[in-house]
Amino acid sequence: MNKVKILIIRPGALGDTLLLAPALFQLVGRADVSLLGRKPGIDLLKPLVSRCLDYEKGGWHMLFSDEPECHKLPLPKLDRVVSFLTDSSGIAHRTLEICLKHAPIFPFPPFPPRRERIHVASYLASCLKESGLPVDPEEAMEAARKKGLLEKDAQSGSKRMVVFHPGSGSRRKNEPPEFWTQLIGEKELGGFQKRVLLLGPAEEQLREPFLRHLARMEVEIVASPDVEMLVSLLRDATVFIGHDSGITHLAALLGVTTIAIFRGSNPIQWAPLGPRVTVIAGSKSQRGIYGEIRQRVKEIPEFSKVSWV
């Protein structure tokens, strides 16, 4: 029996793309999935799909052309398309209908309404189910919370290393740099042999201030690593601590013990998915956040015999 050939279009940021993982995991071996999106998210989801297509290359901008030249669009042979494009004018939908005359098109908004009490990954899975694909949203979410869907091997955390990531795609979601310098210097986190401060492109301007404030601490600063280096760093970590960000979602899906600090975003919709995730949300004081982090770290088996005095 031939597998259904489907194109999923989701050209979002890293976290937006990674939240397709629970649904894609259910489709492995059951559908021939082509994923059209943006790097680096699509690269990280390669194990779960048949092929990845880069939205920034290959002429995909012609989806929004009033006079599409279908022969220039690198469309594979398809049975259906599920689109999560922002397409208020409907131009992209019309282009797909013109160029794929016999394949049904299922367009959905990229995200659920902000006030709806549904996780984004569950919403995406529900949309794929509605399009006729063999996806069970509840089972998909349960699996994502029990297993690191992008985890290859057992996490060793052999270096007893903590990775701190103080940024995200929005400043309103971030605690101030002072919060992070104090957290990194917490004596009660002294059970770690290695501390790494991870800075993405959005946090490059914070590099010099962090260097000054952390000068007396043994902290390695890793700035804007490529995808392979980032994944390797996260897999070596015993604990990852970050905001609501794409990298936090990646750490959770890799099966790393992940502590996610939510400030200015809704964990009901955006909580990271993984087997070892702790979400700290609400209007807690910085002292309260530090306390929760210390408590979570003490519960990790690798630290059960460490003195925290």
PLY file of the C-alpha trace (Angstrom):
ply
format ascii 1.0
element vertex 309
property float x
property float y
property float z
element edge 308
property int vertex1
property int vertex2
end_header
0.00 0.00 0.00
1.42 3.36 -1.05
1.89 5.93 1.67
-0.02 9.19 1.33
2.27 11.93 0.02
1.81 15.12 2.00
3.39 18.55 1.99
3.32 20.46 5.30
4.06 24.15 4.97
5.21 25.88 8.17
7.85 28.59 7.64
8.19 29.63 11.28
10.89 30.35 13.82
12.80 27.53 15.53
10.31 26.82 18.32
7.30 27.20 16.01
8.78 24.56 13.71
9.89 22.14 16.45
6.37 21.94 17.88
5.41 19.90 14.81
7.52 17.08 16.27
4.74 15.26 18.22
2.52 14.99 15.14
5.40 14.13 12.79
6.56 11.42 15.18
3.19 9.69 14.76
3.46 9.87 10.97
6.85 8.16 10.74
6.37 5.06 8.57
2.73 5.94 7.92
3.02 8.86 5.48
5.53 10.29 3.03
5.98 13.77 4.52
7.71 16.71 2.86
8.24 19.63 5.23
8.56 23.14 3.81
9.94 25.54 6.39
12.92 27.53 7.59
16.32 26.49 8.83
17.48 25.49 11.37
14.14 24.02 12.46
13.64 21.84 9.40
17.17 20.43 9.73
16.42 19.28 13.27
13.22 17.54 12.17
14.87 15.57 9.35
14.71 12.27 11.30
10.90 12.54 11.35
10.16 13.35 7.69
10.97 12.06 4.22
12.43 15.35 2.98
12.90 18.97 4.02
12.45 21.94 1.69
13.99 25.33 2.45
11.34 28.05 2.24
14.04 30.67 1.63
15.29 28.94 -1.53
13.84 27.44 -4.68
11.37 30.14 -5.62
8.78 29.56 -2.92
8.13 33.33 -2.83
6.10 32.71 -6.00
3.38 31.23 -3.82
2.33 34.84 -3.26
2.50 35.84 -6.93
-0.66 37.08 -8.65
0.49 35.25 -11.78
2.22 32.08 -10.55
4.55 30.15 -12.83
3.85 26.66 -11.58
6.74 25.05 -13.46
9.15 27.13 -11.39
7.79 25.89 -8.05
9.69 22.80 -6.84
6.54 20.94 -5.85
6.89 17.17 -5.36
4.12 14.76 -6.35
1.47 15.13 -3.65
-1.82 13.73 -2.43
-2.57 16.71 -0.20
-1.13 19.89 1.31
-1.50 21.18 4.86
-0.56 24.84 5.04
0.14 26.93 8.14
0.97 30.06 6.14
-0.10 33.54 7.13
-2.20 34.17 4.03
-4.97 36.66 4.80
-5.38 37.53 1.11
-5.67 33.88 0.08
-3.12 34.31 -2.72
-0.94 31.39 -1.64
-3.97 29.14 -1.32
-5.10 30.02 -4.85
-1.59 29.41 -6.20
-1.47 25.96 -4.64
-4.90 25.13 -6.07
-3.77 26.22 -9.54
-0.46 24.35 -9.42
-1.78 21.22 -7.69
-5.02 20.67 -9.56
-5.89 17.31 -8.03
-4.41 17.58 -4.54
-6.69 19.02 -1.83
-5.32 21.98 0.11
-6.00 22.33 3.85
-5.15 25.85 5.08
-4.97 26.62 8.81
-3.86 29.66 10.85
-0.25 29.26 12.05
-1.31 29.36 15.70
-4.42 28.83 17.80
-6.11 31.93 19.27
-4.03 33.32 22.15
-6.80 32.85 24.70
-7.54 29.26 23.71
-6.35 26.75 26.32
-4.60 24.42 23.91
-0.93 23.69 23.44
0.42 24.78 20.05
1.73 21.25 19.36
-1.71 19.81 20.12
-3.29 22.40 17.82
-0.94 21.46 14.97
-1.65 17.76 15.50
-5.40 18.47 15.49
-5.07 20.32 12.17
-3.23 17.38 10.60
-5.91 15.03 11.89
-8.60 17.28 10.41
-6.82 17.05 7.06
-7.33 13.28 7.13
-3.93 12.14 8.39
-3.52 9.31 10.98
-2.67 11.57 13.91
-4.11 11.33 17.42
-3.40 14.64 19.20
-3.78 13.24 22.72
-1.48 10.29 22.04
1.00 12.59 20.31
1.20 14.91 23.31
1.45 12.01 25.77
4.35 10.50 23.82
6.15 13.87 23.65
5.95 14.24 27.43
7.27 10.72 28.05
10.12 10.57 25.54
12.63 12.96 24.01
11.34 12.73 20.44
14.70 13.91 19.05
16.76 11.94 21.57
19.10 9.41 19.96
20.93 7.92 22.90
20.47 7.90 26.65
21.44 11.22 28.17
24.59 10.74 30.20
25.24 14.27 31.41
28.70 12.86 32.09
30.27 16.27 32.33
27.85 17.31 35.07
27.32 20.47 33.05
24.66 23.16 33.25
23.82 25.30 30.22
22.25 28.72 30.77
20.48 30.48 27.89
19.36 34.01 28.90
17.57 35.00 25.68
14.58 34.38 23.45
12.95 35.90 20.41
11.26 38.59 22.52
12.69 40.79 25.28
9.38 40.75 27.13
9.92 37.04 27.80
13.38 37.54 29.31
14.60 38.05 32.83
17.23 40.84 32.98
20.96 40.04 32.65
21.42 40.69 36.38
19.11 37.78 37.11
21.30 35.45 35.08
24.64 36.60 36.46
23.32 36.01 39.97
21.90 32.61 39.01
25.15 31.53 37.36
27.06 32.56 40.47
24.76 30.76 42.91
27.00 28.86 45.33
24.22 26.36 45.90
24.61 25.25 42.28
28.21 24.34 42.98
27.59 20.68 42.24
28.20 21.36 38.55
31.69 20.73 37.20
31.10 22.99 34.21
28.89 26.00 33.53
28.16 27.23 30.02
26.47 30.48 29.05
24.86 30.09 25.63
24.27 33.27 23.63
22.33 33.30 20.37
22.40 36.04 17.71
19.73 38.00 19.62
21.96 38.14 22.72
25.26 39.08 21.06
25.02 42.60 22.52
25.01 41.05 25.99
28.32 39.28 25.52
30.55 42.11 26.81
28.38 42.85 29.88
28.36 39.15 30.76
32.13 38.93 30.30
32.57 41.78 32.79
30.16 40.42 35.38
31.36 36.82 35.10
35.08 37.58 34.97
35.75 35.96 38.34
33.67 32.88 37.66
34.64 29.75 35.77
32.04 30.07 33.02
32.45 29.18 29.36
30.62 31.46 26.94
29.43 29.88 23.68
28.09 32.39 21.13
25.94 31.57 18.09
27.02 27.94 17.56
26.05 26.13 14.38
23.32 23.50 14.59
25.64 20.52 15.06
27.59 22.24 17.84
24.38 23.37 19.53
22.88 19.87 19.53
26.15 18.39 20.79
26.34 20.96 23.59
22.77 20.30 24.69
23.18 16.52 24.62
26.20 16.83 26.92
24.28 18.96 29.41
22.97 17.56 32.67
20.63 20.55 33.00
19.49 23.30 30.64
17.97 26.51 32.03
16.34 29.04 29.71
13.32 31.14 28.80
10.46 30.29 26.44
12.67 30.01 23.35
13.35 27.74 20.41
16.53 26.46 22.05
14.58 25.56 25.20
12.14 23.56 23.07
15.09 21.82 21.42
16.67 20.90 24.75
13.39 19.38 25.96
12.87 17.38 22.75
16.44 16.06 23.06
15.48 14.60 26.43
17.67 16.98 28.46
16.53 17.98 31.95
15.04 21.37 31.08
14.01 24.22 33.37
11.93 26.77 31.45
11.29 30.19 32.97
8.12 31.75 31.56
7.71 35.50 31.68
5.32 37.24 29.29
4.16 34.12 27.47
1.63 31.40 28.16
2.97 27.96 29.19
-0.44 26.40 28.48
0.26 27.00 24.79
4.05 27.05 24.75
5.47 24.77 27.46
8.45 22.74 26.18
7.71 19.06 25.57
9.98 16.38 26.96
10.30 13.76 29.69
12.28 15.98 32.08
10.74 19.44 31.87
10.03 21.87 34.72
8.12 25.08 33.95
8.47 28.05 36.30
5.70 30.48 35.47
3.70 33.29 36.98
4.74 36.38 38.89
7.31 34.73 41.16
10.07 36.86 42.64
13.62 36.24 41.52
14.30 34.64 44.89
11.35 32.33 44.32
12.66 31.36 40.88
16.13 30.65 42.30
14.54 28.48 44.99
12.58 26.41 42.48
15.66 25.93 40.31
17.75 24.78 43.28
15.03 22.33 44.32
14.72 20.87 40.82
18.48 20.43 40.49
18.69 18.66 43.86
16.16 16.10 42.59
18.41 15.04 39.69
19.97 11.61 40.40
23.47 12.79 39.44
23.35 15.24 42.35
21.80 13.05 45.04
25.11 12.70 46.89
26.36 16.25 46.36
26.66 18.56 49.34
24.73 21.77 48.65
25.97 23.75 51.67
0 1
1 2
2 3
3 4
4 5
5 6
6 7
7 8
8 9
9 10
10 11
11 12
12 13
13 14
14 15
15 16
16 17
17 18
18 19
19 20
20 21
21 22
22 23
23 24
24 25
25 26
26 27
27 28
28 29
29 30
30 31
31 32
32 33
33 34
34 35
35 36
36 37
37 38
38 39
39 40
40 41
41 42
42 43
43 44
44 45
45 46
46 47
47 48
48 49
49 50
50 51
51 52
52 53
53 54
54 55
55 56
56 57
57 58
58 59
59 60
60 61
61 62
62 63
63 64
64 65
65 66
66 67
67 68
68 69
69 70
70 71
71 72
72 73
73 74
74 75
75 76
76 77
77 78
78 79
79 80
80 81
81 82
82 83
83 84
84 85
85 86
86 87
87 88
88 89
89 90
90 91
91 92
92 93
93 94
94 95
95 96
96 97
97 98
98 99
99 100
100 101
101 102
102 103
103 104
104 105
105 106
106 107
107 108
108 109
109 110
110 111
111 112
112 113
113 114
114 115
115 116
116 117
117 118
118 119
119 120
120 121
121 122
122 123
123 124
124 125
125 126
126 127
127 128
128 129
129 130
130 131
131 132
132 133
133 134
134 135
135 136
136 137
137 138
138 139
139 140
140 141
141 142
142 143
143 144
144 145
145 146
146 147
147 148
148 149
149 150
150 151
151 152
152 153
153 154
154 155
155 156
156 157
157 158
158 159
159 160
160 161
161 162
162 163
163 164
164 165
165 166
166 167
167 168
168 169
169 170
170 171
171 172
172 173
173 174
174 175
175 176
176 177
177 178
178 179
179 180
180 181
181 182
182 183
183 184
184 185
185 186
186 187
187 188
188 189
189 190
190 191
191 192
192 193
193 194
194 195
195 196
196 197
197 198
198 199
199 200
200 201
201 202
202 203
203 204
204 205
205 206
206 207
207 208
208 209
209 210
210 211
211 212
212 213
213 214
214 215
215 216
216 217
217 218
218 219
219 220
220 221
221 222
222 223
223 224
224 225
225 226
226 227
227 228
228 229
229 230
230 231
231 232
232 233
233 234
234 235
235 236
236 237
237 238
238 239
239 240
240 241
241 242
242 243
243 244
244 245
245 246
246 247
247 248
248 249
249 250
250 251
251 252
252 253
253 254
254 255
255 256
256 257
257 258
258 259
259 260
260 261
261 262
262 263
263 264
264 265
265 266
266 267
267 268
268 269
269 270
270 271
271 272
272 273
273 274
274 275
275 276
276 277
277 278
278 279
279 280
280 281
281 282
282 283
283 284
284 285
285 286
286 287
287 288
288 289
289 290
290 291
291 292
292 293
293 294
294 295
295 296
296 297
297 298
298 299
299 300
300 301
301 302
302 303
303 304
304 305
305 306
306 307
307 308
